């Protein structure tokens, strides 16, 4: 199976052939995946070098001319480092584009904290109007990428990861998918967290929702799942592959008219000063199946 990043490069290269409005802007990272596309479309595959603020500025400039720019690099260099440019060159100018990240919260632990971005979704959440997709499988990444490119002039962030679920799910952009139903609470698994969550809640009487679009937040599906349980208060657990609590306010808003509790699980703010592997980082952050089982069952009790 190819990775999400490999799928991104192949899909977008084909889209460049079909849509003259598209342009890809790179900052050195990921350029090898677009070698053929750059040869075929030298005016629409632009590598600005290791200049992330310029990456976003060029993308915003292309959008002002009517193009649909697709920007790609690691999340820490795409969202965090040039955040002022994202805020001004897209938001303030009233134009849209597609930001596609890699490396996520700790996909490349050997790169150290400079190459980690657990706060990327929370940071974009301070801006107005962004759609945020978090696929959990390469096939889902393709579905969400195609939806993002076709989204008129909207601003869309697609968060790709080396961490992936084993199986494709029948997702619909913008909607949570009900994976299983129960009466003892609702667990929302975001993107690549689904496999671990399903292992963690085996034998527990809970509903599991699968979220691959987190903004806008699908409050309607959460409300329907909460209504399917017993009368009274509902317990909700959010398991996100980025900063813990990023979506707790959205869940609280969706359930504002009924008693509820929300537990947000994700990456703590405390920096984990280790390298290791993705699995070791999941365990170190309490997001491996055994830790999730303990934390979820303890909260629901």
C-alpha positions in Angstrom: 0.0 0.0 0.0 1.3 3.4 -0.9 1.6 6.1 1.8 -0.7 9.2 2.1 2.1 11.4 0.7 2.8 9.1 -2.2 -0.9 9.2 -3.0 -1.0 12.9 -2.7 1.8 13.3 -5.3 0.3 10.9 -7.8 -3.3 12.3 -7.5 -2.3 15.9 -7.7 0.0 15.3 -10.6 -3.0 13.8 -12.5 -5.2 16.7 -11.5 -2.6 19.2 -12.9 -3.1 17.5 -16.3 -6.9 18.0 -16.1 -7.3 21.4 -14.6 -5.3 24.4 -15.8 -6.4 26.4 -12.8 -4.3 24.3 -10.4 -0.8 25.1 -9.3 1.5 23.3 -6.8 3.9 25.3 -4.6 6.6 23.4 -2.7 9.4 24.4 -0.3 12.0 21.7 -1.3 10.2 19.0 0.7 8.3 16.6 -1.5 9.7 17.9 -4.8 10.8 14.4 -5.9 7.2 13.3 -6.0 6.5 16.0 -8.6 9.4 15.5 -11.0 7.3 14.4 -13.9 4.6 17.0 -13.2 7.2 19.8 -13.1 8.5 18.7 -16.4 5.0 18.6 -17.9 3.8 21.9 -16.2 6.9 24.0 -15.4 4.8 27.1 -14.9 2.5 25.4 -12.4 4.8 23.4 -10.2 6.9 25.9 -8.3 9.6 25.1 -5.8 10.6 28.1 -3.8 13.3 26.3 -1.8 13.6 26.3 1.9 11.5 29.5 2.3 8.3 28.6 4.0 6.9 32.2 4.4 7.5 32.7 0.7 5.7 29.4 0.0 2.6 30.7 1.6 3.0 34.2 0.0 3.4 32.7 -3.5 0.3 30.6 -2.9 -1.7 33.6 -1.8 -0.5 35.6 -4.8 -1.6 32.8 -7.2 -5.0 32.7 -5.5 -5.3 36.4 -6.1 -4.9 35.8 -9.9 -7.7 33.2 -9.9 -5.6 30.1 -9.6 -6.3 27.3 -7.1 -2.9 26.8 -5.3 -1.9 23.6 -3.5 0.8 24.2 -1.0 2.8 21.3 0.6 5.5 20.8 3.2 5.8 19.5 6.8 3.0 20.8 9.1 5.5 22.7 11.3 6.7 24.6 8.2 3.3 25.0 6.6 1.2 26.2 9.5 3.3 27.1 12.5 6.3 28.9 11.0 4.4 31.0 8.4 1.2 31.4 10.3 1.2 35.2 9.9 1.3 34.7 6.1 -1.5 32.1 6.3 -3.6 34.6 8.3 -2.9 37.6 6.0 -2.2 36.3 2.5 -5.2 34.0 2.5 -7.6 35.1 5.3 -7.2 38.8 5.1 -7.1 38.9 1.3 -10.2 36.8 1.1 -8.8 34.1 -1.1 -8.6 30.3 -0.7 -6.2 27.5 -1.3 -5.3 24.0 -0.3 -2.7 23.4 2.3 -1.5 19.8 2.5 0.9 18.9 5.3 3.1 15.9 6.2 4.9 14.8 9.4 1.9 15.7 11.6 2.5 15.6 15.4 5.5 13.2 15.4 5.6 11.2 12.1 9.4 11.7 11.9 10.6 11.5 15.6 14.2 11.5 14.5 13.7 15.0 13.2 13.1 16.3 16.7 10.7 18.9 17.9 11.4 21.3 15.0 9.7 18.8 12.7 6.7 18.2 14.9 3.4 20.1 14.9 0.9 18.9 17.5 -0.7 22.4 17.6 -1.4 22.9 13.8 -5.1 22.2 13.9 -5.7 24.3 17.0 -3.7 27.1 15.4 -5.8 27.1 12.2 -8.9 26.9 14.4 -8.2 30.5 15.4 -8.9 31.5 11.8 -12.3 31.8 10.2 -13.7 29.5 7.5 -11.1 26.8 7.2 -12.2 23.2 6.3 -9.8 20.7 8.0 -9.5 17.1 6.8 -7.6 14.4 8.7 -7.6 11.2 6.7 -6.8 7.9 8.3 -5.9 5.9 5.1 -4.3 6.7 1.7 -7.6 6.0 -0.2 -9.4 8.4 2.2 -6.6 11.0 1.6 -7.4 10.8 -2.1 -11.1 11.3 -1.6 -10.5 14.3 0.7 -7.8 15.8 -1.6 -10.1 15.6 -4.6 -12.9 17.2 -2.5 -10.5 20.0 -1.4 -9.3 20.8 -4.9 -12.9 21.0 -6.1 -14.0 23.2 -3.2 -14.4 26.4 -5.2 -12.2 29.1 -3.6 -12.5 27.8 -0.1 -9.5 27.4 2.3 -8.8 23.8 3.1 -6.2 22.0 5.2 -5.4 18.4 4.6 -3.3 16.8 7.3 -1.5 13.7 5.9 0.3 11.2 8.2 2.6 8.3 8.0 0.4 6.8 10.8 -2.6 5.1 9.1 -5.4 2.7 9.8 -5.3 -0.8 8.3 -8.5 -0.5 6.3 -10.3 2.0 4.2 -13.7 3.3 5.5 -16.6 4.6 3.4 -16.2 8.2 4.4 -18.1 11.3 3.2 -16.3 14.6 3.4 -17.8 16.7 6.1 -19.5 13.9 8.0 -18.6 11.6 10.8 -19.0 7.9 10.1 -20.8 5.6 12.6 -18.5 2.6 12.9 -20.4 0.9 15.8 -23.2 1.7 18.2 -23.5 1.4 21.9 -25.4 2.9 24.9 -22.6 3.7 27.3 -21.1 6.8 25.7 -19.7 8.1 22.4 -16.0 7.9 21.4 -14.9 10.0 18.4 -11.8 8.7 16.7 -10.1 11.2 14.4 -8.2 10.0 11.3 -5.4 7.5 12.1 -6.5 7.0 15.7 -9.4 4.7 14.6 -7.6 1.4 14.8 -6.2 2.0 18.2 -9.6 3.2 19.5 -11.4 0.2 18.2 -8.9 -2.1 19.9 -9.2 0.0 23.1 -13.0 -0.1 23.3 -13.4 -3.8 22.4 -16.1 -5.2 24.7 -17.3 -1.7 25.9 -20.9 -0.7 25.2 -20.0 2.5 23.4 -20.7 4.2 20.0 -17.6 4.9 17.9 -17.7 7.8 15.4 -15.0 8.2 12.8 -14.0 11.7 12.0 -12.0 12.5 8.9 -13.3 16.1 8.6 -13.0 17.9 11.9 -13.9 21.5 10.7 -16.7 22.1 10.2 -17.4 19.9 13.2 -20.2 17.4 12.5 -22.4 18.2 15.5 -25.5 16.7 13.9 -24.0 13.2 13.8 -22.7 13.6 17.4 -26.1 14.7 18.6 -27.8 11.8 16.8 -25.3 9.4 18.4 -25.8 11.0 21.9 -29.6 10.7 21.5 -29.3 7.0 20.7 -28.1 6.2 24.2 -30.0 6.2 27.5 -31.9 9.2 28.7 -30.0 11.8 30.7 -26.4 12.9 30.5 -24.1 11.7 27.7 -20.3 11.0 28.0 -18.2 11.9 25.0 -14.5 11.0 24.5 -12.5 12.7 21.7 -9.3 11.0 20.5 -7.3 13.3 18.3 -3.8 12.8 16.8 -2.9 16.4 17.7 -3.2 18.7 20.7 -5.5 17.3 23.4 -8.7 19.2 23.7 -8.6 20.8 20.2 -12.2 19.9 19.5 -13.7 19.8 23.0 -15.3 23.2 22.6 -17.0 22.1 19.3 -18.3 19.0 21.0 -19.6 21.1 24.0 -21.3 23.5 21.6 -23.0 20.6 19.7 -24.5 19.3 23.0 -25.1 22.6 24.7 -28.8 21.9 25.3 -28.3 18.6 27.2 -26.2 17.4 30.1 -22.9 16.0 29.0 -19.2 15.4 29.8 -16.4 15.6 27.3 -12.9 14.1 27.7 -10.3 15.3 25.2 -7.5 12.9 24.5 -4.6 13.8 22.3 -1.0 15.2 22.5 -0.3 16.9 25.8 1.2 20.3 25.9 4.2 19.0 27.7 7.0 18.3 25.3 8.2 14.7 25.0 12.0 15.0 24.7 12.5 11.7 23.0 13.1 10.4 19.5 12.2 6.7 19.0 9.3 5.5 16.8 5.7 6.6 16.1 4.5 3.6 18.3 6.8 4.7 21.1 5.4 8.2 20.9 1.9 7.0 21.0 2.7 5.0 24.1 4.5 8.0 25.6 1.5 10.2 25.0 -1.0 7.7 26.4 -2.5 7.1 22.9 -1.6 3.4 22.5 -4.6 1.0 22.8 -3.8 -0.1 26.3 -3.5 3.4 27.6 -6.7 4.5 25.7 -8.5 1.6 27.2 -7.6 2.6 30.7 -8.4 6.3 30.2 -11.7 5.8 28.3 -13.1 3.1 30.6 -12.0 5.1 33.7 -13.8 8.2 32.4 -17.0 6.3 31.5 -17.2 4.7 34.9 
